[in-house]
Amino acid sequence: MTDLVTFGETMALFAARRTGPLRFARDFDLGFGGAESNVAIGVRRLGHTAAWLGRLGADEFGDLIWSALAGEGVDVRAVRDPDAPTGLMIKGRRTADLIDVRYYRKDSAGSRLSAADLDSGLIGSARVLHVSAITPALSASAREAVRHAIAVARSSEALVSLDVNFRRALWTPEEAGEWLRETVGDVDVLFATEAEGRLIADAEGPAELAKALAAYGPRHVLVKLGAQGALELSDGVVRRAEPYQVTEVDAVGAGDAFAAGWLADWLAGAEPEQRLSTACAAGAFAVTSQGDWESLPRRADLDLLGRPADGVQR
């Protein structure tokens, strides 16, 4: 049995080393990133098994993603597409406080994902299926893949987790809201920022919003509040967690880390307060260095946030 199965598009990533307009960048770091594969790495680092399904180009970028995920201990079940390339992200830092991410994914291998690419047996044997609302925005076939995976997971009584992960470049708020309202009743766990939650329901304040979202069906609603921490509504009880104070370097991937931390502790049978604390800690770690997933913590790392900040570890 695999603890967590997830799927979606993972892309090659070129990150400019220089702050300023991208047209002046001369040096780039090559890596990769994807909301769902980030979660798989995060859950794996926190002590559980994880599998990532997807579609990659039969190219060097696809080789990079496959080997790096496998190196992190993730079970990779990806179709290699000879007729479509691996998608590409370009990340720049326009100012010290503003990250600019551009996506080149039209007709990519990931956008051609379909239900036929998914291992239904693997999904059916998992304890958790995690999906994001990025995938259904990629194409009609990818949208059907999400619907199929959720149906398989529900038939096997796996926990179904959904992160809203709204991307304005892929669809409008109205399109996303319609799909989310149709789908959220079939999930057990919902992750959203306040703005993302209001694509589905309208309410004043995060606690009221969580209750409005839970009315659609999820047993666990997590509202990410950024610098104000996070809120969880589980089985009718609202809990609030304060943020960890860290120096932010790169905020991309923090939401994926938060989801990974919460899901890893759910898999471990942790109490609700501990799950929420671990989620916030994982999110805090994610912003402390460049890259979408590189700073995702291991269990031993979580204690570092409570140590005196003298800047030296011996």
WOMORA-V956975 format. One record per residue. N is the residue number from 0. RES is the residue in one letter. OMEGA is omega in whole degrees, -180 to 180 (NA if undefined). BURIAL is b if it has 9 or more other C-alpha atoms within 8 Angstrom, else e. D_LAST is the distance of its C-alpha to the last C-alpha in Angstrom with 1 decimal. Layout:
n | res | omega | burial | d_last
N | RES | OMEGA | BURIAL | D_LAST
N | RES | OMEGA | BURIAL | D_LAST
This chain:
n | res | omega | burial | d_last
0 | M | 174 | e | 39.1
1 | T | -179 | b | 36.6
2 | D | -177 | b | 34.6
3 | L | 172 | b | 34.9
4 | V | 177 | b | 37.3
5 | T | -179 | b | 37.4
6 | F | 180 | b | 39.3
7 | G | -179 | b | 40.0
8 | E | 171 | b | 39.7
9 | T | -170 | b | 36.5
10 | M | 170 | b | 36.8
11 | A | -175 | b | 35.5
12 | L | 170 | b | 33.6
13 | F | -179 | b | 33.7
14 | A | 180 | b | 31.4
15 | A | 179 | b | 32.3
16 | R | -173 | b | 29.6
17 | R | 176 | b | 31.8
18 | T | -180 | b | 32.5
19 | G | 179 | b | 36.3
20 | P | -178 | b | 39.3
21 | L | -177 | b | 38.9
22 | R | 179 | e | 41.9
23 | F | -180 | e | 39.9
24 | A | 179 | b | 36.9
25 | R | -177 | e | 36.8
26 | D | -179 | e | 33.5
27 | F | 169 | b | 32.3
28 | D | 179 | b | 29.6
29 | L | 176 | e | 31.1
30 | G | 178 | b | 29.9
31 | F | 177 | b | 31.6
32 | G | 176 | b | 31.8
33 | G | -174 | b | 34.0
34 | A | -174 | b | 33.8
35 | E | 178 | b | 34.6
36 | S | 174 | b | 32.4
37 | N | 179 | b | 29.5
38 | V | 180 | b | 30.2
39 | A | 178 | b | 30.5
40 | I | -179 | b | 27.1
41 | G | 179 | b | 25.6
42 | V | 179 | b | 27.4
43 | R | -180 | b | 26.5
44 | R | -180 | b | 22.7
45 | L | 166 | b | 23.2
46 | G | -178 | b | 24.8
47 | H | 177 | b | 28.5
48 | T | -178 | b | 31.0
49 | A | 178 | b | 32.3
50 | A | 177 | b | 35.1
51 | W | 177 | b | 36.1
52 | L | 180 | b | 39.7
53 | G | -180 | b | 41.1
54 | R | -178 | b | 43.1
55 | L | 173 | b | 41.7
56 | G | 175 | b | 43.7
57 | A | -174 | b | 44.3
58 | D | -178 | e | 42.4
59 | E | 180 | e | 39.2
60 | F | 176 | b | 37.6
61 | G | 177 | b | 38.6
62 | D | 179 | b | 37.1
63 | L | -177 | e | 33.8
64 | I | -179 | b | 33.6
65 | W | -175 | b | 34.8
66 | S | -179 | e | 32.3
67 | A | 178 | e | 29.3
68 | L | 178 | b | 30.2
69 | A | 178 | b | 30.9
70 | G | 176 | e | 27.6
71 | E | 178 | b | 26.0
72 | G | 178 | b | 28.1
73 | V | 176 | b | 30.8
74 | D | -175 | b | 34.4
75 | V | 177 | b | 36.2
76 | R | -174 | b | 39.9
77 | A | 171 | b | 41.1
78 | V | 175 | e | 44.5
79 | R | -174 | b | 44.7
80 | D | -179 | b | 47.3
81 | P | -173 | e | 49.2
82 | D | -179 | e | 51.1
83 | A | -177 | b | 48.5
84 | P | 168 | b | 45.2
85 | T | 180 | b | 41.7
86 | G | -173 | b | 41.3
87 | L | 171 | b | 39.4
88 | M | 171 | b | 37.3
89 | I | -178 | b | 36.7
90 | K | 176 | b | 34.0
91 | G | 175 | b | 34.2
92 | R | -176 | b | 32.8
93 | R | 172 | b | 36.0
94 | T | 180 | e | 34.2
95 | A | -176 | e | 30.6
96 | D | -176 | e | 31.4
97 | L | 177 | e | 33.8
98 | I | -179 | b | 33.2
99 | D | -179 | e | 36.4
100 | V | 179 | e | 36.7
101 | R | -174 | e | 39.8
102 | Y | 175 | e | 41.0
103 | Y | -172 | e | 43.4
104 | R | 179 | b | 44.3
105 | K | 180 | e | 48.1
106 | D | 177 | e | 49.6
107 | S | 177 | b | 46.1
108 | A | -179 | b | 45.7
109 | G | 180 | b | 43.7
110 | S | 180 | b | 46.5
111 | R | 178 | b | 48.9
112 | L | 179 | b | 47.0
113 | S | 179 | b | 49.6
114 | A | -180 | b | 49.9
115 | A | -180 | e | 51.0
116 | D | -174 | b | 47.6
117 | L | 177 | b | 45.9
118 | D | -177 | b | 45.6
119 | S | 178 | e | 47.3
120 | G | 179 | e | 46.7
121 | L | 178 | b | 42.9
122 | I | -178 | b | 43.1
123 | G | -180 | b | 45.3
124 | S | -175 | b | 42.9
125 | A | 173 | b | 39.9
126 | R | -179 | b | 38.6
127 | V | 166 | b | 37.9
128 | L | 179 | b | 39.5
129 | H | 178 | b | 37.7
130 | V | 174 | b | 39.7
131 | S | -180 | b | 39.6
132 | A | 169 | b | 42.6
133 | I | -173 | b | 41.8
134 | T | -180 | b | 43.4
135 | P | 178 | b | 46.8
136 | A | -175 | b | 47.0
137 | L | -176 | b | 46.8
138 | S | 178 | b | 50.3
139 | A | -179 | e | 52.9
140 | S | 177 | b | 51.8
141 | A | 178 | b | 48.2
142 | R | 178 | b | 49.4
143 | E | 178 | b | 51.5
144 | A | 178 | b | 48.5
145 | V | 180 | b | 46.6
146 | R | -179 | e | 49.7
147 | H | -178 | b | 50.1
148 | A | 179 | b | 46.5
149 | I | 179 | b | 46.6
150 | A | 179 | e | 50.0
151 | V | -178 | b | 48.7
152 | A | -179 | b | 45.6
153 | R | 180 | b | 47.8
154 | S | 179 | e | 50.2
155 | S | 177 | e | 47.5
156 | E | 173 | e | 46.1
157 | A | 173 | b | 42.7
158 | L | 180 | b | 40.7
159 | V | -176 | b | 41.5
160 | S | -179 | b | 39.0
161 | L | 172 | b | 39.9
162 | D | -175 | b | 37.9
163 | V | 174 | b | 40.3
164 | N | -176 | b | 38.4
165 | F | 178 | e | 41.4
166 | R | -177 | e | 42.0
167 | R | 180 | e | 44.8
168 | A | -177 | e | 45.3
169 | L | 178 | e | 46.4
170 | W | -177 | b | 48.7
171 | T | 175 | e | 50.0
172 | P | 180 | e | 49.0
173 | E | 179 | e | 52.4
174 | E | 180 | e | 52.0
175 | A | -179 | b | 48.5
176 | G | 180 | b | 49.7
177 | E | -180 | b | 52.6
178 | W | -178 | e | 50.6
179 | L | 179 | b | 48.0
180 | R | 178 | b | 50.7
181 | E | -169 | e | 52.4
182 | T | -169 | e | 49.2
183 | V | 176 | b | 47.0
184 | G | -180 | b | 49.4
185 | D | -179 | b | 48.3
186 | V | 180 | b | 44.6
187 | D | -176 | b | 42.6
188 | V | 179 | b | 39.5
189 | L | 175 | b | 39.8
190 | F | -180 | b | 36.9
191 | A | 165 | b | 38.1
192 | T | 177 | b | 37.4
193 | E | -179 | b | 40.1
194 | A | 179 | e | 41.9
195 | E | 179 | b | 41.9
196 | G | -179 | b | 43.0
197 | R | 167 | b | 46.0
198 | L | -176 | b | 47.2
199 | I | -175 | b | 48.2
200 | A | 180 | b | 49.1
201 | D | 180 | b | 49.6
202 | A | 178 | b | 48.5
203 | E | 175 | e | 47.3
204 | G | -176 | e | 43.7
205 | P | -180 | b | 40.9
206 | A | 178 | b | 42.0
207 | E | 178 | b | 45.6
208 | L | 179 | b | 44.6
209 | A | 179 | b | 42.7
210 | K | 179 | b | 45.7
211 | A | 178 | b | 48.0
212 | L | 179 | b | 45.9
213 | A | 180 | b | 45.8
214 | A | 177 | e | 49.6
215 | Y | 177 | b | 49.8
216 | G | -178 | b | 48.3
217 | P | 177 | b | 44.5
218 | R | -179 | b | 43.2
219 | H | 177 | b | 39.8
220 | V | 179 | b | 39.5
221 | L | 178 | b | 36.3
222 | V | -178 | b | 36.7
223 | K | -173 | b | 33.7
224 | L | 176 | b | 33.8
225 | G | -177 | e | 31.1
226 | A | 178 | e | 29.7
227 | Q | 177 | e | 31.6
228 | G | -177 | b | 29.8
229 | A | 180 | b | 32.1
230 | L | 176 | b | 35.0
231 | E | 171 | b | 36.1
232 | L | 179 | b | 39.6
233 | S | 178 | b | 39.9
234 | D | 175 | e | 43.1
235 | G | -178 | e | 44.3
236 | V | 179 | e | 41.3
237 | V | 176 | b | 39.5
238 | R | -178 | e | 35.8
239 | R | 177 | e | 33.7
240 | A | 177 | b | 29.9
241 | E | -179 | e | 28.2
242 | P | 170 | b | 26.0
243 | Y | -178 | b | 22.3
244 | Q | 179 | e | 21.5
245 | V | 175 | e | 19.8
246 | T | -177 | e | 20.5
247 | E | 176 | e | 23.1
248 | V | -178 | e | 23.3
249 | D | -174 | b | 25.8
250 | A | -178 | e | 27.6
251 | V | 179 | b | 29.4
252 | G | -178 | b | 28.6
253 | A | 179 | b | 27.4
254 | G | 178 | b | 30.5
255 | D | 178 | b | 30.1
256 | A | 178 | b | 26.5
257 | F | 179 | b | 28.0
258 | A | 180 | b | 30.8
259 | A | 180 | b | 28.5
260 | G | -180 | b | 26.4
261 | W | -177 | b | 29.6
262 | L | 179 | b | 31.3
263 | A | 179 | b | 28.5
264 | D | 174 | b | 28.5
265 | W | 178 | b | 32.3
266 | L | -180 | b | 32.2
267 | A | 180 | e | 30.0
268 | G | -178 | e | 32.5
269 | A | 176 | b | 30.3
270 | E | -176 | e | 32.0
271 | P | -180 | e | 33.0
272 | E | 180 | e | 30.6
273 | Q | 178 | b | 27.7
274 | R | -177 | b | 29.0
275 | L | 178 | b | 29.3
276 | S | 179 | b | 25.8
277 | T | 178 | b | 24.3
278 | A | 180 | b | 26.6
279 | C | 179 | b | 25.5
280 | A | 179 | b | 21.8
281 | A | 177 | b | 22.5
282 | G | 179 | b | 24.6
283 | A | 178 | b | 22.0
284 | F | -174 | b | 19.5
285 | A | -176 | b | 22.4
286 | V | -172 | b | 23.0
287 | T | 177 | b | 19.6
288 | S | 178 | b | 20.4
289 | Q | 175 | b | 23.6
290 | G | -176 | b | 25.5
291 | D | -171 | b | 27.3
292 | W | -171 | b | 25.1
293 | E | -178 | e | 22.0
294 | S | 178 | b | 19.6
295 | L | -171 | b | 21.2
296 | P | 164 | b | 18.7
297 | R | -176 | b | 18.4
298 | R | -178 | b | 18.5
299 | A | -179 | e | 14.9
300 | D | -172 | e | 14.2
301 | L | 180 | b | 16.7
302 | D | -177 | e | 14.6
303 | L | -177 | e | 12.3
304 | L | -180 | e | 15.4
305 | G | -178 | e | 15.7
306 | R | 176 | e | 12.4
307 | P | -174 | e | 12.7
308 | A | 177 | e | 13.0
309 | D | 174 | e | 11.1
310 | G | -177 | e | 10.2
311 | V | 173 | e | 6.5
312 | Q | -180 | e | 3.8
313 | R | NA | e | 0.0
